[in-house]
Amino acid sequence: MKQWVIPDLHGCLRTLIGMIEDRIRPTKEDELYFLGDYVDRGPDPKGVLDYIMNLEEQGFKIFPLRGNHEEYILLALENERKLKRRFLFFKERNRLYDEWMSAGGASTMKSFGVNKVNQIPEKYVEWIKRLKYYYILENHILVHAGLNFSRRDPFDDLHSILWASSFTPMPEKVDNKIVIHGHVAVSLEFLQNVLADPSKKYIPLDTGCHHSERSGMGNLVALELNTMELLIQPNIEK
């Protein structure tokens, strides 16, 4: 059994397919862990969700986490419903929706072919709601963004798990496990340097798949936890 960890996808469906079908080629005994941020920015967020959900339906072992961009959808939707209930003739502007749009949400709306967040089909909303915040494995902890090690229990701070832009690992608080995360994009060289340093207690896997215009980025990676093999799939969306 292999355990593959795949970071932020941001609507890069063709690149994801290339990684799964040409490089990983998983069996149904393997485990595929996703670190969140399936939607926004890239060309086909709905396609990414459909592809992962289809893998689940086919019986592959899929372990998807919630990212902050999935959280944007839930927050915008929750606020939209509150505003609709509160005002009968005039609806206040949904500022959480505006915030989501400023973070790349327009590509998600376009991929679903909708004009309002509450038009996103319920099956996708329910799938997002079921996403876990973290996975604790034998030697690793998987989260989207990071952990707040200033807390007695770092897992209590769900906001940091989704939104932290930086953190300082304290291995003694998590049974000396290595934290694997995405969220903040790093260069491929930076990631490879971290993997080559056994003293590091964190692995930043997001190499900016949708940032193909940035030097050192524009790749989707997958890390196999038993062998620490790193697969690299360049962005092929264009």
DASULHU-V943691 format. One record per residue. N is the residue number from 1. RES is the residue in one small letter. D_FIRST is the distance of its C-alpha to the first C-alpha in Angstrom with 2 decimals. Layout:
n:N res:RES d_first:D_FIRST
n:N res:RES d_first:D_FIRST
This chain:
n:1 res:m d_first:0.00
n:2 res:k d_first:3.78
n:3 res:q d_first:6.74
n:4 res:w d_first:9.83
n:5 res:v d_first:13.30
n:6 res:i d_first:16.21
n:7 res:p d_first:19.76
n:8 res:d d_first:23.09
n:9 res:l d_first:23.63
n:10 res:h d_first:27.28
n:11 res:g d_first:27.80
n:12 res:c d_first:26.42
n:13 res:l d_first:25.08
n:14 res:r d_first:25.43
n:15 res:t d_first:23.67
n:16 res:l d_first:20.70
n:17 res:i d_first:20.61
n:18 res:g d_first:20.81
n:19 res:m d_first:17.85
n:20 res:i d_first:15.57
n:21 res:e d_first:17.01
n:22 res:d d_first:18.16
n:23 res:r d_first:15.86
n:24 res:i d_first:12.35
n:25 res:r d_first:12.45
n:26 res:p d_first:9.44
n:27 res:t d_first:8.42
n:28 res:k d_first:8.98
n:29 res:e d_first:5.64
n:30 res:d d_first:4.87
n:31 res:e d_first:7.34
n:32 res:l d_first:10.58
n:33 res:y d_first:13.13
n:34 res:f d_first:16.70
n:35 res:l d_first:19.47
n:36 res:g d_first:22.36
n:37 res:d d_first:25.46
n:38 res:y d_first:24.70
n:39 res:v d_first:28.44
n:40 res:d d_first:31.71
n:41 res:r d_first:33.07
n:42 res:g d_first:31.19
n:43 res:p d_first:32.38
n:44 res:d d_first:30.22
n:45 res:p d_first:28.93
n:46 res:k d_first:29.18
n:47 res:g d_first:27.20
n:48 res:v d_first:24.31
n:49 res:l d_first:24.40
n:50 res:d d_first:24.73
n:51 res:y d_first:21.76
n:52 res:i d_first:19.36
n:53 res:m d_first:21.02
n:54 res:n d_first:20.71
n:55 res:l d_first:16.92
n:56 res:e d_first:17.03
n:57 res:e d_first:19.56
n:58 res:q d_first:17.55
n:59 res:g d_first:14.86
n:60 res:f d_first:12.18
n:61 res:k d_first:10.75
n:62 res:i d_first:13.29
n:63 res:f d_first:14.50
n:64 res:p d_first:17.79
n:65 res:l d_first:20.27
n:66 res:r d_first:24.02
n:67 res:g d_first:25.83
n:68 res:n d_first:29.55
n:69 res:h d_first:30.21
n:70 res:e d_first:28.92
n:71 res:e d_first:31.14
n:72 res:y d_first:34.03
n:73 res:i d_first:33.85
n:74 res:l d_first:33.96
n:75 res:l d_first:36.79
n:76 res:a d_first:38.79
n:77 res:l d_first:38.42
n:78 res:e d_first:39.38
n:79 res:n d_first:42.36
n:80 res:e d_first:43.43
n:81 res:r d_first:43.61
n:82 res:k d_first:45.56
n:83 res:l d_first:48.01
n:84 res:k d_first:48.56
n:85 res:r d_first:49.44
n:86 res:r d_first:51.67
n:87 res:f d_first:53.92
n:88 res:l d_first:55.56
n:89 res:f d_first:57.44
n:90 res:f d_first:56.00
n:91 res:k d_first:52.40
n:92 res:e d_first:51.69
n:93 res:r d_first:49.57
n:94 res:n d_first:45.85
n:95 res:r d_first:45.32
n:96 res:l d_first:41.64
n:97 res:y d_first:41.28
n:98 res:d d_first:43.27
n:99 res:e d_first:41.03
n:100 res:w d_first:37.95
n:101 res:m d_first:39.81
n:102 res:s d_first:40.60
n:103 res:a d_first:36.90
n:104 res:g d_first:35.99
n:105 res:g d_first:36.02
n:106 res:a d_first:38.35
n:107 res:s d_first:35.63
n:108 res:t d_first:33.79
n:109 res:m d_first:37.05
n:110 res:k d_first:37.78
n:111 res:s d_first:34.45
n:112 res:f d_first:35.10
n:113 res:g d_first:38.70
n:114 res:v d_first:40.21
n:115 res:n d_first:42.96
n:116 res:k d_first:42.26
n:117 res:v d_first:39.19
n:118 res:n d_first:39.91
n:119 res:q d_first:39.58
n:120 res:i d_first:35.82
n:121 res:p d_first:34.53
n:122 res:e d_first:33.66
n:123 res:k d_first:30.22
n:124 res:y d_first:29.09
n:125 res:v d_first:30.91
n:126 res:e d_first:29.35
n:127 res:w d_first:25.80
n:128 res:i d_first:26.67
n:129 res:k d_first:28.22
n:130 res:r d_first:25.07
n:131 res:l d_first:23.04
n:132 res:k d_first:22.11
n:133 res:y d_first:23.56
n:134 res:y d_first:20.77
n:135 res:y d_first:17.44
n:136 res:i d_first:17.36
n:137 res:l d_first:14.10
n:138 res:e d_first:14.07
n:139 res:n d_first:15.50
n:140 res:h d_first:16.21
n:141 res:i d_first:18.35
n:142 res:l d_first:18.04
n:143 res:v d_first:21.43
n:144 res:h d_first:23.34
n:145 res:a d_first:26.29
n:146 res:g d_first:26.54
n:147 res:l d_first:27.76
n:148 res:n d_first:31.36
n:149 res:f d_first:31.46
n:150 res:s d_first:35.19
n:151 res:r d_first:34.43
n:152 res:r d_first:34.11
n:153 res:d d_first:30.94
n:154 res:p d_first:29.39
n:155 res:f d_first:27.53
n:156 res:d d_first:30.97
n:157 res:d d_first:31.81
n:158 res:l d_first:30.14
n:159 res:h d_first:32.42
n:160 res:s d_first:31.10
n:161 res:i d_first:27.48
n:162 res:l d_first:28.46
n:163 res:w d_first:31.33
n:164 res:a d_first:31.44
n:165 res:s d_first:32.35
n:166 res:s d_first:31.91
n:167 res:f d_first:31.11
n:168 res:t d_first:31.33
n:169 res:p d_first:28.39
n:170 res:m d_first:29.46
n:171 res:p d_first:26.45
n:172 res:e d_first:28.40
n:173 res:k d_first:28.35
n:174 res:v d_first:24.56
n:175 res:d d_first:23.62
n:176 res:n d_first:23.35
n:177 res:k d_first:20.27
n:178 res:i d_first:20.05
n:179 res:v d_first:21.01
n:180 res:i d_first:19.35
n:181 res:h d_first:21.70
n:182 res:g d_first:23.36
n:183 res:h d_first:26.84
n:184 res:v d_first:28.98
n:185 res:a d_first:28.48
n:186 res:v d_first:28.53
n:187 res:s d_first:28.93
n:188 res:l d_first:26.15
n:189 res:e d_first:28.06
n:190 res:f d_first:28.11
n:191 res:l d_first:24.35
n:192 res:q d_first:23.89
n:193 res:n d_first:26.51
n:194 res:v d_first:24.81
n:195 res:l d_first:21.51
n:196 res:a d_first:23.72
n:197 res:d d_first:25.41
n:198 res:p d_first:23.67
n:199 res:s d_first:26.36
n:200 res:k d_first:25.28
n:201 res:k d_first:23.88
n:202 res:y d_first:23.15
n:203 res:i d_first:21.44
n:204 res:p d_first:23.30
n:205 res:l d_first:21.05
n:206 res:d d_first:23.66
n:207 res:t d_first:25.28
n:208 res:g d_first:27.60
n:209 res:c d_first:26.30
n:210 res:h d_first:29.57
n:211 res:h d_first:31.73
n:212 res:s d_first:32.04
n:213 res:e d_first:35.67
n:214 res:r d_first:34.90
n:215 res:s d_first:34.66
n:216 res:g d_first:31.23
n:217 res:m d_first:29.57
n:218 res:g d_first:28.70
n:219 res:n d_first:25.03
n:220 res:l d_first:21.82
n:221 res:v d_first:18.99
n:222 res:a d_first:15.25
n:223 res:l d_first:13.74
n:224 res:e d_first:10.24
n:225 res:l d_first:10.45
n:226 res:n d_first:9.01
n:227 res:t d_first:11.21
n:228 res:m d_first:13.60
n:229 res:e d_first:13.79
n:230 res:l d_first:16.15
n:231 res:l d_first:16.65
n:232 res:i d_first:20.16
n:233 res:q d_first:21.60
n:234 res:p d_first:25.38
n:235 res:n d_first:27.10
n:236 res:i d_first:28.23
n:237 res:e d_first:30.02
n:238 res:k d_first:33.46
